[in-house]
Amino acid sequence: MATFPFPNATTPDGALIGLSGSVPALPIGILVFSWLMIFLRGTTKQSQRFGYADIPQWATLSSLAVFLLALIMTVVQGIITLPILIITLSMTILTGIWFFLSRGRYE
Amino acid sequence: MSGYIRLISGGAFVAVFVLSIIIFATQFAIDNDSDISIVNDERYTDLRSSLTNQLDDLKNDSVTSQDMLFKTTLEAGDEHSSTGAQFKIGPLTALGLAITSFNVGFYTIFGREFSFLATALVSILTFIIGYFTIKAWLGRSPE
């Protein structure tokens, strides 16, 4: 027995929107995964190469990338909701403030 | 002094950054006829208009501050100006841009129950403004 009603995956609408309808946490999971992947990979690689990681910069960069991804998901109804979009926008704003008010490495 | 300049320019950059992404998101929704748009959230349309007004205030403050600096004269033996009025204009307006954006973002994610954290951050920012203002004006740390 399936844990959720499997959508018709033969069309793009079925694969994306149908799956989001069956598992509402999936688009949020994709956004969180993307944020963590960019942030952790960026900071790890930077600290390997330069010996330090600019955490506010990577937080801002990953928030911006996730916000753009969330914007694409808003084109069609049924993937993400307005609160999720607003939360990604708020994350971008908060990390942007952190980035612009943080001290630079060479200061 | 570089910290003072960095703080003011940081506040202004925050406003430009926040306005840019809000305008981009709005225009994206209009261009693509999106079903979900941030225009439907009043907080962000309010934030956009208040940031635009605050940027105008900052421009006026900058002009006033520059005018005061041009008109300042120093006599031989003067150590520093007696009022430091030129340092009183600008920082609060610039940081106000960051604080407005911060409050909207913070309340959206955490709700008003955690507003004491926002108050703590605003207090720290105010302290930093005072610290750097005194340092820039008198040329030494205020201890």
HADDOCK unambig.tbl for C-alpha pairs under 7 A between the chains (distance, minus, plus):
assign (segid A and resid 74 and name CA) (segid B and resid 34 and name CA) 5.96 0.50 0.50
assign (segid A and resid 74 and name CA) (segid B and resid 35 and name CA) 6.33 0.50 0.50
assign (segid A and resid 74 and name CA) (segid B and resid 36 and name CA) 5.18 0.50 0.50
assign (segid A and resid 75 and name CA) (segid B and resid 32 and name CA) 6.65 0.50 0.50
assign (segid A and resid 75 and name CA) (segid B and resid 34 and name CA) 4.18 0.50 0.50
assign (segid A and resid 75 and name CA) (segid B and resid 35 and name CA) 5.75 0.50 0.50
assign (segid A and resid 75 and name CA) (segid B and resid 36 and name CA) 6.82 0.50 0.50
assign (segid A and resid 76 and name CA) (segid B and resid 34 and name CA) 6.49 0.50 0.50
assign (segid A and resid 76 and name CA) (segid B and resid 35 and name CA) 5.82 0.50 0.50
assign (segid A and resid 77 and name CA) (segid B and resid 35 and name CA) 5.56 0.50 0.50
assign (segid A and resid 77 and name CA) (segid B and resid 36 and name CA) 6.94 0.50 0.50
assign (segid A and resid 82 and name CA) (segid B and resid 36 and name CA) 6.02 0.50 0.50
assign (segid A and resid 86 and name CA) (segid B and resid 38 and name CA) 6.93 0.50 0.50
assign (segid A and resid 87 and name CA) (segid B and resid 108 and name CA) 6.77 0.50 0.50
assign (segid A and resid 87 and name CA) (segid B and resid 109 and name CA) 6.07 0.50 0.50
assign (segid A and resid 90 and name CA) (segid B and resid 105 and name CA) 4.29 0.50 0.50
assign (segid A and resid 90 and name CA) (segid B and resid 108 and name CA) 6.86 0.50 0.50
assign (segid A and resid 90 and name CA) (segid B and resid 109 and name CA) 6.99 0.50 0.50
assign (segid A and resid 91 and name CA) (segid B and resid 105 and name CA) 6.95 0.50 0.50
assign (segid A and resid 93 and name CA) (segid B and resid 18 and name CA) 6.14 0.50 0.50
assign (segid A and resid 93 and name CA) (segid B and resid 101 and name CA) 6.94 0.50 0.50
assign (segid A and resid 93 and name CA) (segid B and resid 105 and name CA) 6.37 0.50 0.50
assign (segid A and resid 94 and name CA) (segid B and resid 102 and name CA) 6.06 0.50 0.50
assign (segid A and resid 94 and name CA) (segid B and resid 105 and name CA) 6.20 0.50 0.50
assign (segid A and resid 96 and name CA) (segid B and resid 14 and name CA) 6.67 0.50 0.50
assign (segid A and resid 97 and name CA) (segid B and resid 14 and name CA) 5.74 0.50 0.50
assign (segid A and resid 97 and name CA) (segid B and resid 98 and name CA) 6.61 0.50 0.50
assign (segid A and resid 100 and name CA) (segid B and resid 10 and name CA) 5.03 0.50 0.50
assign (segid A and resid 100 and name CA) (segid B and resid 13 and name CA) 6.87 0.50 0.50
assign (segid A and resid 100 and name CA) (segid B and resid 14 and name CA) 6.37 0.50 0.50
assign (segid A and resid 101 and name CA) (segid B and resid 7 and name CA) 6.53 0.50 0.50
assign (segid A and resid 101 and name CA) (segid B and resid 10 and name CA) 5.44 0.50 0.50
